[in-house]
Structures are given as structure tokens and as C-alpha cells.
Amino acid sequence: MGRPYVIIVSEVSIDGKLTLYRGASSKELMSLMDEEAYRYLHEIRAKVDGIMVGCETVRTDNPSLTVRYVQGKNPVRIIPCSTANVPLDANVLNTEEAPTVIAVTEKADPERVEKIRERGAEVIVAGDELVDFDLLLPELYRRGIKTLMVEGGASVNWEFVRRGVVDEIRIIHLPVIVGGENVPTLVGGEGFKKLKNLLHLRLRAHFVRGKQLITEWEVAK
Ligand SMILES: NC(=O)c1ccc[n+]([C@@H]2O[C@H](COP(=O)([O-])OP(=O)(O)OC[C@H]3O[C@@H](n4cnc5c(N)ncnc54)[C@H](OP(=O)(O)O)[C@@H]3O)[C@@H](O)[C@H]2O)c1
């Protein structure tokens, strides 16, 4: 393929929300998940080469993106962060735990990039406005990232979906309704708008882990 095999994995409420309100850390909503659901999530982390979340998720949730609930190797953490505006004390910059790649654009401040490198992270320049996934994904593949788990948020998920560079979507359904018009859902961005443009999925598996329904979808090619 010349790019990693991409699996979007997300915890969403029954009404498709990623968090409690725009700007809220999803950690609060995720606290509803039982250990079985965390184990499911971390089993996937332990199997993939790379794991990605958007820079906004790093700024709001400060995730570690490491494997903790099962035994296994930490994947390489990849954060698209156009202007390199990742907090220098972010957990993903604790590179003693796991390797990290910060993907930036030409407009990133060189001093900021240098500070990120000093934290032990690798910096890849891809694009000039937002990080260009058409450049980034083949570069990751060349560096040995053959499977990539994407854990959101809504903007990054849209970026993968709109480019058609998703192979699977796996959802942990939280048995709650969040509501709210402006609350981020699984996929954000502009939306496809036309019926002919929609991304079609095929249900591959569904099962219950703990108190959560899990569905696994393949993107219809
Ligand atoms: N329930 C869950 O499973 C889950 C998982 C993850 C996140 N969340 C929640 O989702 C929310 C964050 O989602 P979000 O949509 O606001 O942000 P996001 O997708 O996490 O990150 C978007 C940011 O990534 C950077 N970026 C760089 N290149 C990009 C590109 N080509 N396309 C898109 N983004 C690019 C941009 O920041 P720069 O301008 O700095 O480059 C952009 O603002 C938070 O509330 C978080 O808690 C929930």
C-alpha cells in the first residue's frame, strides 16, 4: 500500500460523542469504561507499530498512549502538530516511556522544534499549513510503521476518512447519551454532504466486553 494499515479506534457514547462538551477532556467520559474495555483498547495498542492522536487531544487530554492494561510493547506515538504547539511537559514527550514522533509543518517555529527534539522526540516536517497526511503516511511506512492505530479526535479522524486512508474502525460503545449540538462526534470536519461520497463500512464483528458493546467495521473498498 505504501502507507500504514490504519485502524481508527474510539470510545463513543450511544449518540456518537467523544467527550462531554467541546474542549472537555475525554478522560472524564472514559472513566465510565470498565477494565475489560481498557484491556480491549490496550490489546490493540500492543499489536500496532504506531499510535496517533491529534495535537488538540494532547492539549486537552494529555494522554500517555502507552500499553498498561496488558503486557506488550508500546507503539511509536505520532502527533500531528502543525505549529509544534505541543506542551513541553506533555506525557507524550516523556520519551523514556515510548518513542515519539511530532509531525509539524514548514510554519513551525524552529526554536520550538529544537525544544521538542531536546525532549527526545523525532520531528518530521510534512506540509505547509496543516500536517499533510499524503506526505506523512508514506514517511511513517518507510520508518517501519506498518500498522497505525488512530485514537482521534474528531478532526484527525475526518482527515483519515476524507482521504480514504482508513482500513478499519473499532468502536467501544459507552451505554450513555451525552447530547449537545457542538460536542465533538467520532468524525468531525466538513462532512461528506452527498450520499454518493459517504464512506461505507461492513460490520466484521460485534461482541460484549464487560458492560460495553464493541463493534468492528471494515471499510468497504
Ligand atoms: N472518546 C475518544 O475516544 C476520544 C479520543 C481522542 C480525543 N477525544 C476528544 O476529542 C477532542 C479533540 O478533538 P479535536 O477534533 O478537537 O482535535 P484532534 O483531532 O485531537 O486534533 C486536531 C488538531 O491536530 C492538529 N493537526 C495537524 N494536522 C492536522 C490535520 N491534517 N488534520 C487535522 N488536524 C491536524 C491541529 O492542531 P495544530 O493547529 O496545533 O496543528 C488540529 O487542531 C477532545 O475533547 C478529546 O477529549 C476523544
The ligand as an ORCA input file, in Angstrom:
! r2SCAN-3c Opt
* xyz 0 1
  N     -13.526      9.403     23.094
  C     -12.404      9.255     22.448
  O     -12.060      8.145     22.028
  C     -11.536     10.438     22.169
  C     -10.282     10.225     21.594
  C      -9.500     11.319     21.300
  C      -9.960     12.599     21.548
  N     -11.154     12.803     22.117
  C     -11.646     14.160     22.369
  O     -11.686     14.854     21.127
  C     -11.468     16.246     21.363
  C     -10.365     16.733     20.461
  O     -10.730     16.528     19.134
  P     -10.472     17.644     18.037
  O     -11.187     17.249     16.816
  O     -10.771     18.988     18.616
  O      -8.900     17.631     17.844
  P      -7.854     16.491     17.366
  O      -8.382     15.774     16.187
  O      -7.391     15.731     18.530
  O      -6.625     17.404     16.933
  C      -6.771     18.355     15.897
  C      -5.518     19.174     15.826
  O      -4.467     18.406     15.245
  C      -3.619     19.266     14.536
  N      -3.480     18.846     13.146
  C      -2.329     18.897     12.448
  N      -2.508     18.492     11.204
  C      -3.800     18.141     11.080
  C      -4.569     17.663     10.007
  N      -4.058     17.431      8.791
  N      -5.880     17.438     10.215
  C      -6.438     17.671     11.414
  N      -5.748     18.131     12.497
  C      -4.431     18.374     12.313
  C      -4.241     20.672     14.602
  O      -3.635     21.341     15.700
  P      -2.424     22.339     15.387
  O      -3.053     23.559     14.786
  O      -1.759     22.575     16.675
  O      -1.597     21.650     14.388
  C      -5.682     20.390     14.944
  O      -6.289     21.441     15.631
  C     -11.097     16.386     22.818
  O     -12.220     16.840     23.541
  C     -10.734     14.979     23.240
  O     -11.007     14.781     24.613
  C     -11.952     11.730     22.433
*
